[in-house]
Amino acid sequence: MKKVKILIIEDDKSLVRIIEEALDIDKFKVVLALSADEGLDKAFLEKPDLIVLDIMLPGQSGFNCLKKLKENKKTKNIPVIILSNLGQDEEIRQGQKLGAIDYLVKADFTIDEIINKIVKYTSKKK
């Protein structure tokens, strides 16, 4: 069975480790990028089934990264979940306008809820 590939673009390594440990390793393969630039490179190279994207990243912002992902024909159909500390309505609207399928504010969600969202959005692919 082919594993579902998740690209996590997030500079908080401990958060990534927690998400990775919570995902079923038999079903998911996690690819990590620590910056938006690295995330774009890995998205084009790895063609993940889903991207979890932080907004506050070194270099360019997650919003820029999302815009570039949605403008590229190779990556425009990959679902993106934003996982950010930024939770203002304006930021949530911007994320949705740029094409994110969901916007989670880190402080408002447990790891289980984040995992459930990942499973929900990737189960449609099968």
C-alpha positions as CSV (number, residue, x, y, z in Angstrom):
1,M,0.0,0.0,0.0
2,K,1.3,3.4,-1.0
3,K,1.9,5.7,2.0
4,V,0.3,9.1,2.0
5,K,3.0,11.7,1.8
6,I,2.7,14.8,4.0
7,L,4.9,17.8,3.5
8,I,5.2,19.9,6.7
9,I,6.6,23.4,6.1
10,E,7.3,24.5,9.7
11,D,10.4,25.9,11.4
12,D,9.4,24.5,14.9
13,K,11.1,21.1,14.8
14,S,9.5,19.9,18.0
15,L,6.0,20.6,16.7
16,V,6.9,18.6,13.5
17,R,8.2,15.7,15.6
18,I,5.0,15.6,17.7
19,I,2.8,15.6,14.5
20,E,5.1,13.0,12.9
21,E,4.9,10.7,16.0
22,A,1.1,11.1,16.1
23,L,0.6,10.0,12.5
24,D,0.4,6.3,11.7
25,I,3.8,5.5,10.2
26,D,2.3,2.6,8.3
27,K,0.1,5.0,6.4
28,F,2.0,8.3,6.3
29,K,5.4,9.5,5.2
30,V,6.4,12.9,6.6
31,V,8.7,15.2,4.6
32,L,10.0,18.2,6.5
33,A,10.9,21.7,5.3
34,L,12.2,24.3,7.7
35,S,11.6,27.4,5.4
36,A,9.2,28.4,2.6
37,D,12.0,28.1,0.0
38,E,12.8,24.6,1.1
39,G,9.1,23.8,1.2
40,L,8.6,24.9,-2.4
41,D,11.6,22.9,-3.5
42,K,10.3,19.8,-1.7
43,A,6.7,20.3,-2.9
44,F,7.9,20.3,-6.6
45,L,10.3,17.4,-6.0
46,E,8.2,15.1,-3.7
47,K,4.7,15.9,-5.0
48,P,3.1,15.3,-1.5
49,D,-0.6,14.4,-1.1
50,L,-1.1,17.2,1.5
51,I,0.9,20.1,2.8
52,V,0.8,21.5,6.3
53,L,2.1,25.1,6.2
54,D,3.1,27.6,8.8
55,I,2.8,31.3,8.0
56,M,5.7,32.7,10.1
57,L,8.7,31.2,8.4
58,P,12.4,32.3,7.9
59,G,12.8,34.1,4.6
60,Q,9.5,34.5,2.8
61,S,6.1,34.0,4.5
62,G,3.9,31.0,4.3
63,F,1.4,33.2,2.4
64,N,4.0,33.8,-0.3
65,C,4.7,30.1,-0.3
66,L,1.0,29.2,-0.6
67,K,0.6,31.7,-3.5
68,K,3.5,30.1,-5.4
69,L,2.2,26.6,-4.7
70,K,-1.2,27.5,-6.2
71,E,0.3,29.3,-9.2
72,N,2.4,26.3,-10.3
73,K,0.6,23.6,-12.3
74,K,2.6,20.8,-10.6
75,T,1.4,21.8,-7.1
76,K,-1.8,23.8,-7.5
77,N,-4.1,20.8,-6.7
78,I,-2.2,19.7,-3.6
79,P,-4.5,20.5,-0.5
80,V,-2.8,22.9,1.9
81,I,-3.7,23.2,5.6
82,I,-2.3,26.3,7.3
83,L,-1.2,25.7,10.9
84,S,-0.1,29.0,12.4
85,N,0.1,31.2,15.5
86,L,-1.5,33.9,13.5
87,G,-5.3,33.7,14.0
88,Q,-6.8,37.1,13.1
89,D,-9.8,36.9,10.8
90,E,-7.8,38.9,8.2
91,E,-5.1,36.2,8.1
92,I,-7.6,33.4,8.0
93,R,-9.4,35.1,5.1
94,Q,-6.1,35.6,3.2
95,G,-5.1,32.0,3.7
96,Q,-8.5,30.8,2.3
97,K,-8.4,33.3,-0.5
98,L,-5.0,32.0,-1.5
99,G,-6.4,28.5,-1.7
100,A,-5.8,26.8,1.7
101,I,-8.5,24.1,2.5
102,D,-8.3,24.8,6.2
103,Y,-6.7,27.2,8.6
104,L,-5.8,26.0,12.1
105,V,-4.5,28.3,14.9
106,K,-1.9,26.4,16.9
107,A,-3.2,27.6,20.2
108,D,-6.7,26.5,19.4
109,F,-6.1,22.9,18.3
110,T,-4.8,19.7,19.9
111,I,-2.4,17.4,18.1
112,D,-5.3,14.9,17.8
113,E,-7.4,17.5,16.0
114,I,-4.6,18.4,13.7
115,I,-4.1,14.7,12.9
116,N,-7.8,14.2,12.3
117,K,-7.8,17.0,9.8
118,I,-4.8,15.5,8.0
119,V,-6.5,12.1,7.9
120,K,-9.8,13.7,6.7
121,Y,-8.2,15.6,3.8
122,T,-6.0,12.7,2.7
123,S,-8.7,10.0,2.9
124,K,-10.5,11.6,0.0
125,K,-7.6,10.8,-2.3
126,K,-7.9,7.0,-2.1
